[in-house]
Structure formats: C-alpha cells, structure tokens
Amino acid sequence: VATALGRHVALIGFMGAGKTTLGRELAARLGREFVDLDDEIERRVGPIGEFFDRMGEAAFREVEAATLQPLLERRVPTVLALGGGVIRDLREWALTLLVDVRLEDAWERVRDTGRPLARDDDAFRQLFYQRATRYREVADAAVTDLEDAVLAAGGVHVETGALERLGEFVPGSAVALVSDRHVAGIYGADAQLALGARLVSTHELPPGGEAKTLASAERLLNDLKLDRRGTVVALGGGCVTDVAGFVAATHLRGVPWVAVPTTLVGQVDAAIGGKTGLDTPAGKNRIGAFHWPERTIIDPALLATLPERERRNGLAEVVKTGLLAGEPLWELPEPEQVRRCAAFKTAVCLRDPTEQGERAILNLGHTFAHALEAGSGYTVPHGEAVALGLRAALRLSGLPTSDVDAVLRPEPVRVDRERARRALAADKKGGRLVLLEAPGKPTVTAGVPIADVHAALDELIAE
Ligand SMILES: NC(=O)c1ccc[n+]([C@@H]2O[C@H](COP(=O)([O-])OP(=O)(O)OC[C@H]3O[C@@H](n4cnc5c(N)ncnc54)[C@H](O)[C@@H]3O)[C@@H](O)[C@H]2O)c1
C-alpha cells in the first residue's frame, strides 16, 4: 500500500533534516497526533546525549527500538518523526517518507546542538553518505517540503515527465490500461511503452461524459481479464478516471488502480481522493464507490495539448482551491499550481476520506454551478458554471468577487430559471451551503434564507 490511509506516516532521514518541524506540520494538516521518537525516549531514559555517553550507542539503539515498537502498534494513525539512526522496513505499520536534506544544511542546523553524532564535521559527513542510500531503500518516497509530504501521504506524485517513468509507479504483475479515444491517440503509445511487458490489455472509452454510463462500465468490466493481483491504470480526464476507478472498485470486488490524470480538472481534482462514479438518467454521479487509487501520477507536461475550453474548466477548480486555501494559487506557474492544488485536495480527503463532514467544503460554488448546468440542459460548460457559482458563494459570504472576476471573467448565462431553482433545492443537501468566513476559512452553513439564495442565483442568469 502506497498511502497513509489508516496507517501511520513515519518520517525518517538524517539528523538536521527537519523531521520534527515537518512532522508537526504534517500532523496538523492530516488532523493527526504528532509523536517524536526522541521525546518518547527522553521520557524513559532522560537526555539522549547523556544516556548515549554513559551507555554507548548499542544500548541506545536497544532503547530506541523498544520505544518505537509500541508506537507503531498504536491503532489510531499518527505522524511519527524517527531518529536518524532508524533505518528499517516499517511497511507493515507505516508509510515511510524520507525527509531529504543537503549535507551542508544538516550540518549548519546541528553543529552546535551537542548531539552525540554531530560533534565532528568529518565523522558527520561520512555518516551522511553511509546512510544516504540506505534511507532510500526503506522509504516509500522522498520529500522536501510539507506539500510533498501531504501528496506522498495520499499516494500522489507530481513530476514533469512522470509519464515516461509510469512503470515504476504502478504496482502489480499485470496491468490493464484504460483511456479515451483522444487521450489514447496522444499519450497512449508513451504509456504503453512505459508499462512494458506487464501491460496485458488496453481499453478505450468514448471521450467525455459518454464514458460515464452503466453501459460503458459494463463493457469495460466484460473486457477486463485481470486477476486480483492486477492493476487498472486510468489515463485521461475526470471521465476516464471516474469510470476506470469505479470498474477497479467493482471488478472481482475490487482491484488496485492508478490514476494518471491528463486534464487540469483531473490533476487538481477528479483523480484525487478516491471518489469514482457514473451518471444515470436520475442524475450525475448517482452510482459510485469510494476507492482510493493506489497511486495518482500527475505529469503537468500532459496539459500542453489540452484544448483551451478544457483548461478553463480546470482553472475554475484552481480558483476554488485558492479561495478555500486562502492563497492566490492561480497566480503560480502551472506545474506549481497543480502541485499546490493537488496537495490541498489530498489533505482534505485524507482527513475525511468518505465525506462524513469536512470534505463537503470542496463543493464551494458547486451547488450554484449544478443548478445552472441543469437549468441549461447541460449546455453551459462546467468551468463557466463553477466560475459563476463561486461568484454567488462569495456574494453570500459578503466577500469581494474581484479575483474570480479577474481570473475567470464569468458572464451571466441564459438558463431556465425554474429548472435551475429546482435543481438548487435538490442539490442543497439539508439546505446546506458552503460559504467562506474569509478566504481560507470555509464553513458549511444551513442558515442562509432561501430568498437570498434565489437572489444570488438570479444574478448569474442573463435575461
Ligand atoms: N471523482 C471526483 O472527485 C471528481 C471531481 C471532479 C470532477 N469529476 C468528474 O470529472 C468529469 C470531468 O472531467 P474532465 O473535465 O477532466 O473532462 P473529460 O474527462 O471529459 O476530458 C475532457 C476532454 O479533454 C480530452 N482530453 C483529456 N486530456 C487531454 C489532453 N491532455 N490533451 C488533449 N485532450 C485531452 C478528453 O478526451 C475529453 O474529450 C466529470 O464527469 C466530473 O463529474 C470527478
């Protein structure tokens, strides 16, 4: 398992790498308890330096191992920062992340702290190189900052050029590749090459929403020949990952899958967090399953071929994420924009994987968007509808709409007002709406008078 769902995250790495600081921040992001192994050891034996000098390294390692084991066996998943000397396979209990650091930075941080193994510059350097490769052997991923760590905890990897190395990220002995006609034509051959001899079949879905039907899922389920050790790889936009993920959730009662999103919507939203789904005549995403992808491999370079209209759909989700995070993420260069948005969604979904509560904040603006889409008979593009929906949510929150207006330039759309109102009433689960107390402070509220909600909707509708 390549994620921290239901498991501890263990941070390993050299002294001075910043495991404690990063661990504390990561724990806060994931809503988990933070445990520092050194603190736990000191609680048992007193100051580590003194114990080390008095009893020697071997005795220290014994105490270290004896202190660590009960922490690993705790049921409630935590974030654990381990000492630099802990280099072992922890896979049974934890997702293991190596906190990467440069030798010079590590030395600067620890040289005057009196740590037992940091009293001599030469010995320090030697130990650094001795351990460097061993850390990598036992780590599931290497990280340098908080966003990286959050992404790794969700099994998400963001790297320009990652498609070429896809084979390295996909588990299992046999692989079925699912894509749509457009995407297969552009990136199918690269994906096949990267997956190599493990690829046992390739499958094409119709592009766009046509893929998200029971009939197309049934066809894929019938064609799939994987046994339970096989992996489904979904290469495409949100429609492909929603269907392939659902098929992976149900084929033989569930096989692992890897999402490789190729649209901006997919890279910042749809391929993250394990929601999969199909549309039925009764509504969008009426059938589905929570089935977290084993890995989500995001290669921002794949967006180079994305049509402008699809990019705009994604940009609306980027702005939504920025408003939720309280940072103008839309101003960042695209690869970083993708990384930050993906990390934001990953953290929310790790805190609430089955949407019992907090995950609902991701619907900011979407209640209005769905109403406009339904009111137009699904002719208004999703991004346009989300842009307008964000405008309404900001208005009702009493916040300026200037960022949404400047970045997304939403224009009121012609829709059937009554149909839109009916859709709004059906979508607003229990009368609840996501609003912002301030940028970065979302809140789910039931207290907005219906007249105000209708007034906000009316402003989005062209006469
Ligand atoms: N599961 C979730 O959490 C979640 C979240 C958001 C959206 N969704 C779902 O995602 C779907 C929308 O996804 P989408 O916006 O990615 O659309 P999409 O999958 O329909 O892709 C849009 C179009 O772009 C083409 N395309 C994809 N990648 C391309 C590339 N790199 N270059 C050129 N063309 C490319 C596709 O072939 C398609 O024609 C909806 O069904 C929505 O319900 C799911």
The ligand as an SDF file (V2000), in Angstrom:
LIG
                    3D

 44 48  0  0  0  0  0  0  0  0999 V2000
  -14.1880   11.9320   -8.7410 N   0  0  0  0  0  0  0  0  0  0  0  0
  -14.0930   13.1860   -8.4280 C   0  0  0  0  0  0  0  0  0  0  0  0
  -13.7480   13.5400   -7.2930 O   0  0  0  0  0  0  0  0  0  0  0  0
  -14.3960   14.2210   -9.4660 C   0  0  0  0  0  0  0  0  0  0  0  0
  -14.0730   15.5630   -9.2260 C   0  0  0  0  0  0  0  0  0  0  0  0
  -14.3080   16.4950  -10.2220 C   0  0  0  0  0  0  0  0  0  0  0  0
  -14.8400   16.0870  -11.4400 C   0  0  0  0  0  0  0  0  0  0  0  0
  -15.1610   14.7750  -11.6240 N   0  0  0  0  0  0  0  0  0  0  0  0
  -15.7370   14.3260  -12.8920 C   0  0  0  0  0  0  0  0  0  0  0  0
  -14.8190   14.5910  -13.9320 O   0  0  0  0  0  0  0  0  0  0  0  0
  -15.5400   14.6960  -15.1440 C   0  0  0  0  0  0  0  0  0  0  0  0
  -14.9520   15.8290  -15.9490 C   0  0  0  0  0  0  0  0  0  0  0  0
  -13.5860   15.5730  -16.1720 O   0  0  0  0  0  0  0  0  0  0  0  0
  -12.7110   16.4390  -17.1780 P   0  0  0  0  0  0  0  0  0  0  0  0
  -13.0800   17.8430  -17.0520 O   0  0  0  0  0  0  0  0  0  0  0  0
  -11.3120   16.0260  -16.9820 O   0  0  0  0  0  0  0  0  0  0  0  0
  -13.2560   16.0040  -18.5990 O   0  0  0  0  0  0  0  0  0  0  0  0
  -13.0460   14.7410  -19.5860 P   0  0  0  0  0  0  0  0  0  0  0  0
  -12.5000   13.5790  -18.9160 O   0  0  0  0  0  0  0  0  0  0  0  0
  -14.3230   14.6040  -20.2980 O   0  0  0  0  0  0  0  0  0  0  0  0
  -11.9620   15.3120  -20.6130 O   0  0  0  0  0  0  0  0  0  0  0  0
  -12.3110   16.4250  -21.4020 C   0  0  0  0  0  0  0  0  0  0  0  0
  -11.8900   16.2480  -22.8550 C   0  0  0  0  0  0  0  0  0  0  0  0
  -10.4970   16.5010  -22.9690 O   0  0  0  0  0  0  0  0  0  0  0  0
   -9.8580   15.4300  -23.6700 C   0  0  0  0  0  0  0  0  0  0  0  0
   -8.5070   15.3470  -23.1130 N   0  0  0  0  0  0  0  0  0  0  0  0
   -8.1710   14.8810  -21.9180 C   0  0  0  0  0  0  0  0  0  0  0  0
   -6.8580   15.0740  -21.6740 N   0  0  0  0  0  0  0  0  0  0  0  0
   -6.3680   15.6770  -22.7620 C   0  0  0  0  0  0  0  0  0  0  0  0
   -5.0640   16.1610  -23.1290 C   0  0  0  0  0  0  0  0  0  0  0  0
   -4.0360   16.1080  -22.2680 N   0  0  0  0  0  0  0  0  0  0  0  0
   -4.9170   16.7210  -24.3290 N   0  0  0  0  0  0  0  0  0  0  0  0
   -5.9780   16.8350  -25.1810 C   0  0  0  0  0  0  0  0  0  0  0  0
   -7.2130   16.4230  -24.8940 N   0  0  0  0  0  0  0  0  0  0  0  0
   -7.4020   15.8600  -23.7030 C   0  0  0  0  0  0  0  0  0  0  0  0
  -10.7310   14.2500  -23.4190 C   0  0  0  0  0  0  0  0  0  0  0  0
  -10.5940   13.2820  -24.4140 O   0  0  0  0  0  0  0  0  0  0  0  0
  -12.1250   14.8620  -23.4110 C   0  0  0  0  0  0  0  0  0  0  0  0
  -12.5880   14.9860  -24.7420 O   0  0  0  0  0  0  0  0  0  0  0  0
  -16.9940   14.8720  -14.7870 C   0  0  0  0  0  0  0  0  0  0  0  0
  -17.7020   13.7200  -15.1280 O   0  0  0  0  0  0  0  0  0  0  0  0
  -16.9750   15.0610  -13.2800 C   0  0  0  0  0  0  0  0  0  0  0  0
  -18.1230   14.5070  -12.6640 O   0  0  0  0  0  0  0  0  0  0  0  0
  -14.9290   13.8540  -10.6730 C   0  0  0  0  0  0  0  0  0  0  0  0
  1  2  1  0
  2  3  2  0
  2  4  1  0
  4  5  1  0
  4 44  2  0
  5  6  2  0
  6  7  1  0
  7  8  2  0
  8  9  1  0
  8 44  1  0
  9 10  1  0
  9 42  1  0
 10 11  1  0
 11 12  1  0
 11 40  1  0
 12 13  1  0
 13 14  1  0
 14 15  2  0
 14 16  1  0
 14 17  1  0
 17 18  1  0
 18 19  2  0
 18 20  1  0
 18 21  1  0
 21 22  1  0
 22 23  1  0
 23 24  1  0
 23 38  1  0
 24 25  1  0
 25 26  1  0
 25 36  1  0
 26 27  1  0
 26 35  1  0
 27 28  2  0
 28 29  1  0
 29 30  1  0
 29 35  2  0
 30 31  1  0
 30 32  2  0
 32 33  1  0
 33 34  2  0
 34 35  1  0
 36 37  1  0
 36 38  1  0
 38 39  1  0
 40 41  1  0
 40 42  1  0
 42 43  1  0
M  CHG  2   8   1  16  -1
M  END
$$$$
